[in-house]
Amino acid sequence: DQQVKQNSPSLSVQEGRISILNCDYTNSMFDYFLWYKKYPAEGPTFLISISSIKDKNEDGRFTVFLNKSAKHLSLHIVPSQPGDSAVYFCAASGGSYIPTFGRGTSLIVHP
Amino acid sequence: NAGVTQTPKFQVLKTGQSMTLQCAQDMNHNSMYWYRQDPGMGLRLIYYSASEGTTDKGEVPNGYNVSRLNKREFSLRLESAAPSQTSVYFCASSAGGAGANYGYTFGSGTRLTVV
């Protein structure tokens, strides 16, 4: 059973608009959440993270929001750029748990 | 600054053949991991090593073995390759131990095809 779910396999957005990628988790022991970005033929790279003591973390165009009561987090990219086109993985960790990854969302930003 | 280096980048095996995927990191990280990525399945953990001298099974360990040779190197061995092991394999490392809240650094992957 998936503990970290990314229910949208793909997302298509126009350049300049907002991209919102969603992630849900089931394990209440998770207390640290990360987003990774992956281009084809490359390894995933760390993008942004958030601790459960916060509900928002911002880094330039990227903001991650955490709703602990709903066990939901989202990644906002504003404004979206064609270079943001990639697969985005959500990951959750905490306690003795090895970080668990979602299945990824493929973002396509159209010029 | 190399980070995490994986070799080889590509490999084609025949069913039943064996091979070892190599991984080395130069960041003095304690923990190392092997993942496989399959279409629609995301990243699934095969084995991990929380520190030098220890290894543990992940979500999909069957058909694989690992060796933490030293702090830098963590290898993944397929003793008798099967078509179901066709995948892209990623090695990763992190500064903390298992479960610690540290981000991972990933290698660029090994694309393995078993025919």
Backbone of each chain as ProteinMPNN parsed JSONL, in Angstrom:
{"seq_chain_A": "DQQVKQNSPSLSVQEGRISILNCDYTNSMFDYFLWYKKYPAEGPTFLISISSIKDKNEDGRFTVFLNKSAKHLSLHIVPSQPGDSAVYFCAASGGSYIPTFGRGTSLIVHP", "coords_chain_A": {"N_chain_A": [[0.845, -1.187, 0.0], [0.557, 2.165, -0.912], [2.316, 4.656, 0.77], [2.904, 7.207, 0.225], [1.392, 9.273, -1.982], [1.017, 10.393, -5.274], [-1.327, 11.541, -7.068], [-1.776, 12.548, -9.581], [-0.582, 11.694, -12.592], [0.382, 13.285, -14.605], [0.787, 16.736, -15.641], [-0.147, 19.627, -17.312], [0.82, 22.862, -18.196], [0.587, 26.334, -18.969], [3.237, 28.487, -19.956], [4.337, 30.883, -17.604], [2.108, 30.726, -16.02], [0.701, 29.36, -12.934], [1.943, 26.362, -11.53], [0.704, 23.58, -9.864], [1.488, 20.977, -7.871], [0.494, 18.022, -6.348], [0.507, 16.038, -3.316], [-0.136, 13.3, -1.243], [-0.074, 11.727, 1.964], [-0.005, 8.86, 4.151], [1.061, 7.961, 6.536], [1.257, 8.958, 9.774], [3.544, 9.327, 11.178], [5.437, 10.453, 9.603], [7.485, 13.287, 9.313], [8.932, 15.005, 7.838], [9.342, 16.399, 4.707], [9.998, 16.197, 1.24], [10.739, 17.509, -1.992], [11.678, 16.37, -5.17], [13.245, 16.856, -8.317], [13.304, 15.629, -11.601], [15.026, 15.272, -14.547], [14.927, 13.788, -17.853], [17.099, 10.991, -18.302], [18.753, 11.721, -16.247], [19.735, 11.778, -12.761], [17.462, 12.166, -9.934], [17.145, 15.424, -8.466], [17.458, 17.347, -5.519], [14.92, 19.606, -4.553], [13.208, 21.217, -2.802], [12.283, 21.398, 0.657], [10.285, 20.611, 3.602], [9.643, 20.907, 7.035], [7.591, 19.328, 9.524], [6.928, 21.137, 11.437], [6.406, 23.449, 10.259], [4.201, 25.237, 8.014], [4.615, 26.19, 5.567], [7.092, 26.693, 3.095], [9.395, 28.567, 1.327], [11.207, 29.099, -1.685], [12.491, 31.05, -3.817], [10.928, 30.763, -6.888], [9.571, 28.583, -6.076], [7.333, 27.072, -3.823], [6.429, 25.229, -1.012], [3.643, 23.815, 0.518], [2.243, 22.628, 3.52], [-0.249, 20.656, 4.892], [-0.96, 19.35, 7.718], [-3.127, 18.181, 9.071], [-4.713, 17.246, 7.047], [-2.971, 15.562, 5.886], [-1.478, 16.292, 3.6], [0.458, 17.701, 1.027], [1.666, 20.326, -1.093], [3.255, 21.515, -4.036], [4.052, 24.588, -5.328], [4.704, 26.319, -8.263], [5.693, 29.326, -9.41], [6.39, 32.045, -11.499], [5.602, 29.51, -13.931], [8.053, 27.941, -15.986], [9.38, 26.905, -19.189], [11.683, 25.358, -18.751], [11.104, 24.13, -16.388], [9.857, 21.824, -16.951], [9.629, 18.534, -16.197], [9.918, 15.496, -14.253], [8.403, 15.331, -11.13], [9.033, 14.325, -7.889], [7.575, 13.535, -4.837], [8.57, 13.091, -1.474], [8.619, 11.488, 1.718], [9.616, 11.403, 5.129], [10.731, 10.305, 8.44], [11.235, 9.744, 11.933], [12.245, 6.455, 12.303], [11.939, 5.878, 9.721], [12.82, 5.189, 6.435], [13.099, 7.531, 3.805], [10.208, 7.689, 1.807], [9.093, 7.503, -1.475], [6.81, 9.097, -3.734], [5.031, 8.229, -6.799], [5.528, 10.037, -8.726], [5.002, 13.034, -10.698], [4.58, 14.114, -13.926], [5.483, 17.093, -15.242], [4.622, 19.37, -17.712], [5.505, 22.275, -19.249], [4.221, 24.544, -21.359], [5.427, 26.684, -23.935]], "CA_chain_A": [[0.0, 0.0, 0.0], [1.385, 3.352, -1.036], [2.261, 5.588, 1.892], [3.013, 8.542, -0.363], [0.652, 9.181, -3.236], [0.889, 11.519, -6.183], [-2.45, 11.0, -7.84], [-1.787, 13.045, -10.956], [0.642, 11.257, -13.289], [0.902, 14.337, -15.472], [0.191, 18.06, -15.522], [0.262, 20.502, -18.412], [0.592, 24.251, -17.78], [1.111, 27.359, -19.889], [4.334, 29.294, -19.425], [3.932, 32.074, -16.885], [1.023, 30.424, -15.08], [1.091, 28.611, -11.746], [1.864, 24.894, -11.523], [0.448, 23.054, -8.523], [1.663, 19.534, -7.82], [-0.039, 17.57, -5.076], [1.05, 14.815, -2.722], [-0.823, 12.884, -0.021], [0.617, 10.669, 2.689], [-0.891, 8.17, 5.092], [1.738, 7.648, 7.788], [1.31, 10.152, 10.626], [4.883, 9.443, 11.747], [6.268, 11.272, 8.708], [7.557, 14.66, 9.789], [9.809, 15.789, 6.969], [8.857, 16.161, 3.354], [10.927, 16.727, 0.255], [10.412, 17.42, -3.414], [12.801, 16.176, -6.074], [12.968, 17.119, -9.72], [14.1, 14.712, -12.401], [15.033, 15.386, -16.006], [15.233, 12.514, -18.521], [18.483, 10.518, -18.353], [19.516, 12.236, -15.124], [19.223, 11.402, -11.464], [16.658, 13.206, -9.269], [17.868, 16.433, -7.697], [16.677, 17.935, -4.441], [14.35, 20.896, -4.919], [12.77, 21.973, -1.637], [11.777, 20.526, 1.714], [9.546, 21.27, 4.674], [9.475, 20.172, 8.273], [6.204, 19.333, 9.965], [6.664, 22.253, 12.357], [6.053, 24.581, 9.426], [3.149, 24.946, 7.043], [5.002, 26.783, 4.287], [8.503, 26.986, 2.88], [9.506, 29.222, 0.027], [12.551, 29.253, -2.232], [12.36, 31.628, -5.148], [9.64, 30.5, -7.54], [9.023, 27.333, -5.536], [6.781, 27.106, -2.47], [5.775, 24.0, -0.595], [2.651, 23.991, 1.566], [1.949, 21.394, 4.235], [-1.471, 20.61, 5.697], [-0.778, 18.12, 8.487], [-4.398, 17.551, 9.428], [-5.191, 16.548, 5.851], [-1.848, 14.751, 5.386], [-1.391, 16.726, 2.207], [1.363, 18.798, 0.714], [1.628, 20.73, -2.485], [4.375, 22.314, -4.55], [3.616, 25.626, -6.24], [5.772, 26.919, -9.073], [5.152, 30.561, -9.972], [5.677, 31.581, -12.684], [6.163, 28.306, -14.532], [8.91, 28.172, -17.14], [9.577, 25.654, -19.946], [12.752, 24.586, -18.12], [10.555, 23.391, -15.252], [9.301, 20.563, -17.452], [10.385, 17.44, -15.584], [9.117, 14.681, -13.342], [8.565, 15.779, -9.751], [8.755, 13.302, -6.893], [7.369, 13.884, -3.451], [9.113, 12.079, -0.572], [8.313, 11.731, 3.125], [10.444, 10.631, 6.049], [10.544, 10.655, 9.832], [11.537, 8.673, 12.872], [13.169, 5.458, 11.75], [11.472, 5.553, 8.384], [13.547, 5.609, 5.245], [12.219, 8.327, 2.948], [9.37, 6.986, 0.849], [8.809, 8.357, -2.621], [5.625, 8.898, -4.548], [5.299, 7.72, -8.145], [5.956, 11.14, -9.58], [4.103, 13.764, -11.596], [5.302, 14.687, -15.063], [5.026, 18.451, -15.535], [4.993, 19.932, -19.02], [5.201, 23.702, -19.325], [4.178, 24.926, -22.77], [5.79, 28.087, -24.198]], "C_chain_A": [[0.884, 1.242, 0.0], [1.223, 4.256, 0.17], [2.365, 7.027, 1.418], [2.407, 8.463, -1.757], [0.694, 10.489, -4.01], [-0.127, 11.073, -7.225], [-2.527, 11.506, -9.266], [-0.505, 12.624, -11.651], [1.237, 12.367, -14.149], [0.114, 15.624, -15.277], [0.745, 18.916, -16.646], [-0.134, 21.933, -18.075], [1.192, 25.189, -18.831], [2.227, 28.136, -19.186], [3.801, 30.55, -18.762], [2.824, 31.837, -15.874], [1.569, 29.649, -13.891], [0.961, 27.112, -12.005], [1.659, 24.467, -10.073], [0.521, 21.529, -8.582], [1.289, 19.066, -6.418], [0.536, 16.233, -4.623], [0.269, 14.533, -1.435], [-0.037, 11.766, 0.649], [-0.316, 10.075, 3.741], [-0.263, 7.954, 6.464], [1.907, 8.911, 8.628], [2.671, 10.332, 11.292], [5.818, 10.255, 10.844], [6.284, 12.71, 9.234], [8.486, 15.538, 8.957], [9.485, 15.394, 5.544], [9.757, 16.873, 2.347], [10.334, 16.609, -1.137], [11.714, 17.302, -4.205], [12.323, 16.391, -7.496], [13.869, 16.208, -10.542], [13.902, 14.99, -13.885], [15.343, 14.015, -16.605], [16.731, 12.238, -18.529], [19.367, 11.143, -17.274], [18.949, 11.691, -13.825], [18.356, 12.508, -10.876], [17.552, 14.185, -8.516], [16.924, 17.059, -6.685], [16.196, 19.322, -4.839], [14.03, 21.738, -3.69], [12.227, 21.008, -0.603], [10.981, 21.34, 2.727], [9.453, 20.341, 5.874], [8.032, 20.299, 8.736], [5.897, 20.455, 10.951], [6.285, 23.511, 11.58], [4.857, 24.216, 8.552], [3.471, 25.516, 5.659], [6.511, 26.968, 4.259], [8.673, 27.471, 1.45], [10.961, 29.328, -0.398], [12.415, 29.749, -3.664], [10.981, 31.384, -5.727], [8.912, 29.291, -6.958], [8.557, 27.506, -4.092], [6.134, 25.767, -2.181], [4.866, 24.323, 0.585], [2.362, 22.633, 2.19], [0.688, 21.571, 5.064], [-1.44, 19.295, 6.462], [-2.091, 17.422, 8.786], [-4.954, 16.761, 8.252], [-4.161, 15.586, 5.298], [-1.635, 15.028, 3.9], [-0.331, 17.807, 2.075], [1.286, 19.095, -0.774], [2.858, 21.582, -2.798], [3.81, 23.295, -5.567], [4.825, 26.192, -6.964], [5.167, 28.135, -9.767], [6.286, 31.539, -10.287], [6.347, 30.342, -13.266], [6.962, 28.672, -15.79], [9.106, 26.851, -17.894], [10.665, 24.761, -19.343], [12.309, 23.838, -16.88], [9.961, 22.065, -15.673], [10.189, 19.415, -17.006], [9.397, 16.56, -14.824], [9.438, 15.118, -11.918], [8.129, 14.665, -8.799], [8.59, 13.941, -5.521], [7.951, 12.755, -2.592], [8.806, 12.479, 0.86], [9.187, 10.854, 3.999], [10.131, 11.046, 7.483], [10.815, 9.476, 10.722], [12.565, 7.726, 12.29], [12.818, 5.102, 10.312], [12.414, 6.095, 7.318], [12.609, 6.449, 4.394], [11.506, 7.466, 1.912], [8.962, 7.947, -0.24], [7.445, 8.047, -3.219], [6.025, 8.461, -5.948], [5.644, 8.815, -9.137], [4.83, 11.749, -10.392], [4.945, 14.394, -12.688], [4.699, 16.039, -15.406], [5.532, 18.873, -16.904], [4.55, 21.384, -19.022], [5.33, 24.121, -20.785], [4.552, 26.389, -22.952], [4.576, 28.882, -24.684]], "O_chain_A": [[1.821, 1.364, 0.789], [0.1, 4.585, 0.551], [1.963, 7.953, 2.122], [2.853, 7.686, -2.601], [0.435, 11.559, -3.459], [0.193, 10.32, -8.145], [-3.266, 10.952, -10.08], [0.563, 13.146, -11.332], [2.443, 12.393, -14.394], [-1.032, 15.625, -14.826], [1.949, 18.93, -16.9], [-1.28, 22.195, -17.712], [2.18, 24.861, -19.488], [2.162, 28.401, -17.985], [2.911, 31.209, -19.3], [2.618, 32.649, -14.972], [2.754, 29.321, -13.844], [-0.004, 26.656, -12.618], [2.354, 24.936, -9.172], [-0.28, 20.88, -9.255], [1.719, 19.65, -5.423], [0.986, 15.418, -5.429], [0.044, 15.44, -0.634], [0.593, 10.953, -0.026], [-1.285, 10.706, 4.162], [-0.979, 7.781, 7.45], [2.623, 9.83, 8.232], [2.93, 11.369, 11.902], [6.879, 10.694, 11.289], [5.24, 13.278, 9.557], [8.786, 16.672, 9.329], [9.367, 14.213, 5.218], [10.211, 17.995, 2.574], [9.529, 15.72, -1.415], [12.692, 18.008, -3.961], [11.165, 16.145, -7.833], [15.046, 16.033, -10.226], [12.788, 14.951, -14.407], [15.952, 13.173, -15.945], [17.535, 13.147, -18.739], [20.593, 11.1, -17.376], [17.82, 11.201, -13.788], [18.49, 13.668, -11.267], [18.598, 13.802, -7.992], [15.744, 17.273, -6.962], [16.955, 20.118, -5.391], [14.529, 22.855, -3.557], [11.761, 19.922, -0.946], [10.993, 22.571, 2.717], [9.215, 19.142, 5.734], [7.337, 21.253, 8.387], [4.733, 20.699, 11.267], [5.891, 24.517, 12.17], [4.54, 23.04, 8.372], [2.706, 25.349, 4.71], [7.128, 27.344, 5.256], [8.167, 26.871, 0.501], [11.839, 29.611, 0.417], [12.245, 28.965, -4.598], [9.975, 31.757, -5.123], [7.766, 29.017, -7.315], [9.292, 28.019, -3.248], [5.384, 25.235, -3.0], [5.263, 25.012, 1.524], [2.249, 21.624, 1.494], [0.571, 22.517, 5.841], [-1.838, 18.254, 5.939], [-2.158, 16.194, 8.757], [-5.593, 15.726, 8.44], [-4.44, 14.864, 4.34], [-1.618, 14.12, 3.07], [-0.237, 18.71, 2.906], [0.903, 18.255, -1.588], [3.408, 22.266, -1.935], [3.172, 22.897, -6.542], [5.843, 26.505, -6.348], [4.262, 28.013, -10.592], [7.082, 31.835, -9.396], [7.552, 30.159, -13.099], [6.599, 29.577, -16.542], [9.007, 25.783, -17.29], [10.57, 23.536, -19.419], [13.049, 22.999, -16.365], [9.595, 21.257, -14.819], [11.355, 19.333, -17.39], [8.201, 16.848, -14.764], [10.604, 15.257, -11.55], [7.019, 14.139, -8.89], [9.387, 14.786, -5.114], [7.833, 11.584, -2.953], [8.739, 13.666, 1.181], [9.468, 9.704, 3.66], [9.383, 11.993, 7.725], [10.644, 8.328, 10.311], [13.629, 8.148, 11.839], [13.342, 4.136, 9.758], [12.756, 7.277, 7.298], [11.432, 6.112, 4.27], [12.114, 6.634, 1.238], [8.535, 9.069, 0.033], [6.986, 6.905, -3.215], [7.211, 8.335, -6.252], [6.016, 8.528, -10.275], [3.847, 11.09, -10.728], [5.902, 15.118, -12.412], [3.54, 16.123, -15.812], [6.717, 18.748, -17.212], [3.374, 21.689, -18.824], [6.412, 24.059, -21.369], [4.063, 27.249, -22.219], [4.689, 30.077, -24.955]]}, "seq_chain_B": "NAGVTQTPKFQVLKTGQSMTLQCAQDMNHNSMYWYRQDPGMGLRLIYYSASEGTTDKGEVPNGYNVSRLNKREFSLRLESAAPSQTSVYFCASSAGGAGANYGYTFGSGTRLTVV", "coords_chain_B": {"N_chain_B": [[33.8, 18.444, -8.146], [32.42, 15.499, -7.67], [30.251, 14.124, -6.465], [27.856, 11.695, -6.475], [28.778, 8.814, -8.069], [27.991, 6.56, -10.572], [28.548, 3.429, -12.088], [28.142, 0.851, -14.57], [26.821, 3.193, -17.066], [25.02, 2.222, -18.896], [23.76, -1.043, -19.614], [23.407, -4.225, -21.043], [22.091, -7.33, -20.431], [22.011, -10.894, -20.626], [19.398, -13.169, -19.789], [19.926, -14.751, -16.713], [22.588, -14.114, -16.518], [25.144, -12.543, -14.497], [25.894, -9.508, -12.723], [27.525, -6.57, -11.406], [26.599, -3.504, -10.108], [28.182, -0.459, -9.68], [28.773, 2.022, -7.169], [29.855, 5.113, -5.958], [30.574, 7.64, -3.568], [31.691, 10.932, -2.817], [31.311, 12.616, -0.691], [31.545, 12.131, 1.944], [29.346, 10.962, 3.137], [27.154, 9.242, 5.392], [25.076, 7.411, 4.881], [23.854, 5.209, 2.339], [22.069, 4.271, -0.637], [20.137, 2.101, -2.76], [17.993, 2.415, -5.459], [15.324, 1.507, -7.675], [13.829, 2.553, -10.702], [10.851, 2.359, -12.302], [8.539, 2.619, -15.039], [5.696, 4.48, -14.125], [5.884, 3.592, -11.537], [7.451, 4.983, -9.818], [10.127, 5.659, -7.501], [11.618, 2.96, -6.065], [12.823, 1.454, -3.161], [15.596, -0.653, -2.941], [17.823, -1.761, -1.441], [19.51, -0.534, 1.482], [22.121, 1.242, 3.222], [22.752, 2.227, 6.288], [24.981, 2.994, 7.631], [28.539, 2.585, 7.482], [29.335, -0.786, 7.194], [26.845, -1.814, 7.72], [23.85, -3.164, 6.309], [20.56, -3.149, 4.927], [17.37, -4.513, 3.988], [15.187, -3.13, 1.541], [12.17, -2.111, -0.001], [11.94, -3.748, -2.286], [13.807, -6.168, -2.383], [14.317, -8.712, -3.454], [16.254, -10.897, -5.442], [18.506, -9.407, -5.51], [21.721, -8.445, -4.176], [23.821, -6.689, -1.85], [26.793, -4.784, -1.135], [28.494, -2.969, 1.26], [31.276, -1.606, 0.772], [33.128, 0.156, 1.824], [33.174, 3.386, 3.432], [32.732, 5.004, 1.25], [31.806, 3.449, -0.917], [29.215, 1.515, -2.404], [27.852, -1.306, -3.535], [25.729, -2.996, -5.888], [24.479, -6.151, -6.593], [23.426, -8.365, -9.088], [22.687, -11.594, -9.143], [21.606, -13.559, -10.835], [20.341, -12.53, -13.525], [17.064, -11.373, -14.424], [14.369, -10.787, -16.754], [12.489, -9.158, -15.466], [14.011, -7.488, -13.998], [14.822, -5.484, -15.58], [15.324, -2.119, -15.724], [15.794, 1.262, -14.492], [18.443, 2.069, -12.484], [19.192, 3.73, -9.514], [21.638, 5.102, -7.457], [22.016, 6.543, -4.254], [23.013, 8.939, -1.755], [23.197, 10.089, 1.657], [23.71, 12.454, 4.322], [22.831, 11.847, 6.889], [21.712, 9.187, 9.136], [19.586, 6.272, 8.632], [16.319, 7.323, 8.081], [16.83, 9.808, 9.034], [16.45, 13.341, 8.705], [17.543, 14.256, 6.087], [18.39, 15.46, 2.91], [18.706, 13.649, -0.158], [21.483, 12.844, -2.307], [21.632, 12.016, -5.586], [22.936, 9.613, -7.935], [23.553, 9.522, -11.51], [22.348, 7.374, -12.653], [21.877, 3.946, -13.82], [21.065, 2.34, -16.694], [19.564, -0.597, -17.17], [19.056, -3.418, -19.157], [17.538, -6.508, -19.466], [17.602, -9.308, -21.397]], "CA_chain_B": [[32.972, 17.829, -7.113], [31.714, 14.472, -8.428], [28.999, 13.74, -5.838], [27.617, 10.255, -6.512], [29.158, 8.294, -9.376], [27.524, 5.204, -10.844], [29.023, 2.762, -13.301], [28.152, 1.567, -15.844], [25.62, 3.979, -17.347], [24.132, 1.354, -19.661], [24.173, -2.436, -19.635], [22.463, -5.223, -21.54], [22.432, -8.651, -19.932], [21.145, -12.008, -20.982], [18.783, -13.82, -18.637], [20.805, -15.676, -16.025], [23.919, -13.547, -16.305], [25.305, -11.765, -13.278], [26.668, -8.287, -12.858], [27.566, -5.697, -10.24], [26.522, -2.063, -10.336], [29.062, 0.202, -8.738], [28.395, 3.362, -6.735], [30.814, 5.731, -5.044], [30.288, 9.035, -3.236], [32.871, 11.615, -2.271], [30.807, 13.661, 0.203], [31.679, 11.633, 3.314], [28.013, 10.667, 3.653], [27.042, 8.0, 6.151], [24.076, 6.475, 4.363], [23.779, 5.016, 0.894], [20.819, 3.62, -1.01], [19.896, 1.708, -4.134], [16.6, 2.477, -5.883], [15.015, 1.254, -9.066], [12.719, 3.346, -11.202], [10.107, 1.744, -13.391], [7.454, 3.508, -15.485], [4.488, 4.461, -13.324], [6.106, 3.023, -10.192], [8.275, 5.872, -9.006], [11.412, 5.163, -7.004], [11.42, 1.935, -5.054], [14.067, 1.165, -2.462], [16.017, -2.048, -3.027], [18.613, -1.962, -0.233], [20.187, 0.655, 1.959], [23.17, 1.067, 4.216], [22.662, 3.413, 7.144], [26.345, 3.367, 7.995], [29.527, 1.611, 7.025], [29.261, -2.058, 7.889], [25.461, -2.285, 7.878], [22.967, -3.11, 5.15], [19.201, -3.587, 5.228], [16.487, -4.641, 2.846], [14.164, -2.133, 1.319], [10.852, -2.561, -0.447], [12.01, -4.762, -3.357], [15.169, -6.702, -2.349], [14.484, -10.05, -4.023], [17.057, -10.987, -6.656], [19.645, -8.502, -5.391], [22.556, -8.41, -2.985], [24.603, -5.458, -1.788], [27.988, -4.756, -0.295], [29.036, -1.648, 1.599], [32.692, -1.953, 0.754], [33.739, 1.117, 2.74], [32.229, 4.485, 3.572], [32.505, 5.631, -0.063], [31.316, 2.598, -1.992], [28.063, 0.655, -2.118], [27.606, -1.979, -4.803], [24.501, -3.789, -6.025], [24.773, -7.305, -7.428], [22.385, -9.232, -9.606], [23.343, -12.897, -9.271], [21.043, -14.251, -11.998], [19.43, -11.489, -14.0], [15.775, -11.749, -15.0], [13.771, -9.665, -17.495], [11.782, -8.276, -14.537], [14.983, -6.563, -13.422], [15.026, -4.385, -16.515], [14.939, -0.921, -14.991], [16.847, 2.243, -14.283], [18.884, 1.945, -11.101], [19.812, 4.928, -8.965], [22.295, 5.083, -6.17], [21.909, 7.834, -3.577], [23.655, 9.003, -0.451], [22.765, 11.189, 2.513], [24.615, 12.672, 5.444], [22.323, 11.279, 8.114], [21.403, 7.77, 9.158], [18.268, 5.913, 8.112], [15.22, 8.056, 8.661], [17.194, 11.181, 9.387], [15.866, 14.299, 7.775], [18.538, 14.822, 5.195], [18.113, 15.219, 1.508], [19.556, 12.704, -0.861], [22.163, 13.164, -3.551], [21.499, 10.864, -6.463], [23.765, 9.456, -9.113], [22.852, 9.758, -12.776], [21.584, 6.186, -13.01], [22.326, 2.869, -14.711], [19.929, 1.778, -17.432], [19.819, -2.022, -17.35], [18.096, -4.198, -19.916], [17.782, -7.952, -19.4], [16.893, -9.909, -22.538]], "C_chain_B": [[32.055, 16.797, -7.759], [30.376, 14.122, -7.799], [28.868, 12.231, -5.767], [27.878, 9.771, -7.933], [28.722, 6.851, -9.51], [28.165, 4.685, -12.122], [28.455, 1.347, -13.368], [26.904, 2.427, -16.002], [24.585, 3.151, -18.095], [24.674, -0.072, -19.61], [23.039, -3.284, -20.19], [22.96, -6.585, -21.086], [21.509, -9.69, -20.546], [20.579, -12.608, -19.698], [19.757, -14.832, -18.041], [22.209, -15.154, -15.79], [23.948, -12.762, -14.996], [26.077, -10.487, -13.577], [26.588, -7.494, -11.559], [27.523, -4.247, -10.693], [27.328, -1.381, -9.236], [28.555, 1.604, -8.408], [29.438, 3.882, -5.763], [30.415, 7.183, -4.81], [31.501, 9.649, -2.554], [32.482, 12.727, -1.31], [30.898, 13.265, 1.671], [30.311, 11.367, 3.963], [27.99, 9.323, 4.374], [26.173, 6.962, 5.455], [24.094, 6.417, 2.847], [22.608, 4.102, 0.564], [20.883, 3.161, -2.469], [18.391, 1.711, -4.385], [16.505, 1.96, -7.319], [13.802, 2.088, -9.465], [12.119, 2.65, -12.406], [8.953, 2.654, -13.777], [6.21, 3.351, -14.612], [4.666, 3.96, -11.907], [6.953, 3.915, -9.307], [9.597, 5.242, -8.631], [11.15, 4.168, -5.886], [12.764, 1.511, -4.477], [14.386, -0.328, -2.52], [16.747, -2.449, -1.737], [19.158, -0.604, 0.209], [21.231, 0.282, 2.993], [23.206, 2.333, 5.057], [24.033, 3.898, 7.584], [27.279, 2.279, 7.495], [29.41, 0.343, 7.862], [27.864, -2.59, 8.096], [24.722, -2.177, 6.547], [21.603, -3.654, 5.562], [18.375, -3.631, 3.965], [15.514, -3.473, 2.779], [12.873, -2.782, 0.873], [10.915, -3.731, -1.424], [13.389, -5.413, -3.419], [15.394, -8.012, -3.102], [15.246, -10.01, -5.344], [18.304, -10.119, -6.622], [20.438, -8.789, -4.117], [23.373, -7.123, -3.021], [25.829, -5.668, -0.916], [28.366, -3.305, -0.034], [30.524, -1.859, 1.805], [33.495, -1.087, 1.731], [32.769, 2.292, 2.801], [31.85, 5.063, 2.205], [31.684, 4.768, -1.017], [30.213, 1.647, -1.542], [27.667, 0.006, -3.433], [26.336, -2.824, -4.733], [24.762, -4.915, -7.001], [23.505, -8.042, -7.819], [23.037, -10.58, -9.879], [22.883, -13.642, -10.521], [19.948, -13.353, -12.559], [18.174, -12.069, -14.646], [15.192, -10.543, -15.738], [13.037, -8.678, -16.587], [12.712, -7.277, -13.86], [15.42, -5.489, -14.418], [14.479, -3.112, -15.881], [16.063, 0.101, -15.076], [17.18, 2.224, -12.799], [19.602, 3.226, -10.669], [20.433, 4.626, -7.618], [22.152, 6.472, -5.561], [22.67, 7.775, -2.264], [23.077, 10.167, 0.334], [23.665, 11.267, 3.735], [24.158, 11.957, 6.7], [22.146, 9.783, 8.04], [20.005, 7.53, 8.63], [17.179, 6.687, 8.841], [15.561, 9.478, 9.046], [16.702, 12.13, 8.311], [16.922, 15.013, 6.961], [18.125, 14.529, 3.763], [19.098, 14.236, 0.925], [20.297, 13.391, -1.992], [22.16, 11.905, -4.384], [22.603, 10.846, -7.515], [22.912, 9.616, -10.369], [22.162, 8.511, -13.316], [22.313, 5.198, -13.906], [21.088, 2.286, -15.376], [20.265, 0.345, -17.79], [18.69, -2.675, -18.12], [18.495, -5.664, -19.846], [16.937, -8.613, -20.485], [16.847, -11.445, -22.42]], "O_chain_B": [[31.029, 17.158, -8.335], [29.428, 13.841, -8.533], [29.651, 11.56, -5.095], [27.269, 10.26, -8.885], [29.044, 6.014, -8.666], [28.303, 5.411, -13.107], [28.299, 0.701, -12.332], [26.018, 2.387, -15.148], [23.385, 3.371, -17.932], [25.886, -0.287, -19.567], [21.871, -3.088, -19.854], [24.111, -6.948, -21.327], [20.378, -9.395, -20.933], [21.218, -12.556, -18.647], [20.336, -15.655, -18.75], [22.942, -15.687, -14.958], [22.909, -12.373, -14.464], [26.816, -10.403, -14.559], [25.708, -7.715, -10.727], [28.302, -3.82, -11.544], [27.183, -1.673, -8.049], [27.981, 2.285, -9.259], [29.855, 3.169, -4.85], [29.976, 7.873, -5.73], [32.232, 8.984, -1.82], [33.238, 13.681, -1.129], [30.392, 13.972, 2.543], [30.143, 11.524, 5.172], [28.711, 8.393, 4.012], [26.5, 5.775, 5.442], [24.316, 7.417, 2.165], [22.206, 3.269, 1.375], [21.582, 3.749, -3.294], [17.618, 1.104, -3.644], [17.481, 1.977, -8.069], [12.881, 2.298, -8.677], [12.798, 2.389, -13.399], [8.437, 3.386, -12.933], [5.732, 2.239, -14.386], [3.7, 3.906, -11.147], [7.144, 3.602, -8.132], [10.123, 4.395, -9.353], [10.53, 4.505, -4.877], [13.716, 1.243, -5.21], [13.545, -1.163, -2.188], [16.325, -3.369, -1.037], [19.253, 0.338, -0.579], [21.232, -0.813, 3.555], [23.641, 3.386, 4.59], [24.218, 5.08, 7.874], [26.844, 1.186, 7.132], [29.39, 0.4, 9.092], [27.697, -3.703, 8.595], [24.929, -1.245, 5.77], [21.506, -4.514, 6.438], [18.627, -2.903, 3.004], [15.086, -2.917, 3.791], [12.527, -3.876, 1.321], [10.052, -4.608, -1.4], [14.092, -5.236, -4.414], [16.538, -8.384, -3.361], [14.943, -9.218, -6.236], [19.073, -10.09, -7.584], [19.908, -9.298, -3.129], [23.59, -6.541, -4.084], [25.897, -6.58, -0.092], [28.536, -2.513, -0.962], [30.968, -2.243, 2.887], [34.429, -1.563, 2.376], [31.657, 2.204, 2.279], [30.738, 5.564, 2.04], [30.941, 5.3, -1.842], [30.268, 1.06, -0.462], [27.198, 0.685, -4.346], [25.934, -3.296, -3.669], [25.218, -4.674, -8.119], [22.633, -8.304, -6.991], [23.871, -10.681, -10.778], [23.69, -14.287, -11.191], [18.794, -13.404, -12.133], [18.212, -13.102, -15.315], [15.489, -9.402, -15.386], [12.968, -7.489, -16.899], [12.253, -6.329, -13.222], [16.295, -4.677, -14.116], [13.298, -3.042, -15.541], [17.125, -0.151, -15.645], [16.292, 2.348, -11.957], [20.488, 3.729, -11.359], [19.831, 3.981, -6.76], [22.167, 7.47, -6.282], [22.936, 6.697, -1.731], [22.536, 11.112, -0.24], [24.295, 10.285, 4.13], [24.983, 11.506, 7.495], [22.398, 9.172, 7.002], [19.315, 8.466, 8.226], [17.13, 6.701, 10.071], [14.671, 10.27, 9.353], [16.559, 11.752, 7.148], [17.162, 16.21, 7.124], [17.576, 13.469, 3.462], [20.187, 14.026, 1.459], [19.825, 14.374, -2.564], [22.627, 10.854, -3.946], [23.128, 11.881, -7.925], [21.701, 9.82, -10.29], [21.464, 8.58, -14.328], [23.232, 5.554, -14.644], [20.179, 1.8, -14.704], [21.144, 0.094, -18.614], [17.516, -2.511, -17.787], [19.638, -6.023, -20.128], [15.712, -8.494, -20.491], [16.29, -12.115, -23.29]]}, "name": "protein", "num_of_chains": 2, "seq": "DQQVKQNSPSLSVQEGRISILNCDYTNSMFDYFLWYKKYPAEGPTFLISISSIKDKNEDGRFTVFLNKSAKHLSLHIVPSQPGDSAVYFCAASGGSYIPTFGRGTSLIVHPNAGVTQTPKFQVLKTGQSMTLQCAQDMNHNSMYWYRQDPGMGLRLIYYSASEGTTDKGEVPNGYNVSRLNKREFSLRLESAAPSQTSVYFCASSAGGAGANYGYTFGSGTRLTVV"}
